[in-house]
Amino acid sequence: MTANGSGPAAVATAVEARKIDQLGGLIDPPDDQRSPWARRLRDIIELHVGGLGGPEALSEAKRSLTRRASTITVELERLEAKFAVGRALDSDLDLYQRGANSLRRLLETIGVERIPKDVTDLPRYLAQLKQADQRSKQALEGDDA
């Protein structure tokens, strides 16, 4: 390597640093690609990217925010596991709250929003079934005539 930081070793390092996967730009350290944390991060990135229309629909800025939101999500899950087994510290609750708020802001920024599910109440559902049944009977009676 030369004094200015160029040369074969610097080029190899730069090439490694630019390795980006197809799930939204996650840079994988060579020796950490298969850890449970890294796998979960890739899964979360894939879910978020899919929910936003796929990799081709995302700008580089949204990819970056998606990586950050996914990282926070994985860390929040780790904290939740500590809470579940009673091994959390007092400071973990504060960290969890700040992380959750940061995650919410990131998700709002990249456009993730809650889409309400159509939930039909039982009486309305039964009335719809009855109407459909009556239409079917009328159609059958019309065919018999």
Secondary structure, DSSP 8 states (H G I E B T S, - for coil): --TTS-SHHHHHHHHHHT-B-TTT--B--TTSTTSHHHHHHHHHHHHHHHHTT-GGG--HHHHHHHHHHHHHHHHHHHHHHHHHTT---HHHHHHHHHHHHHHHHHHHHHT----------HHHHHHHHHHHHHHHHHHHHHHH-
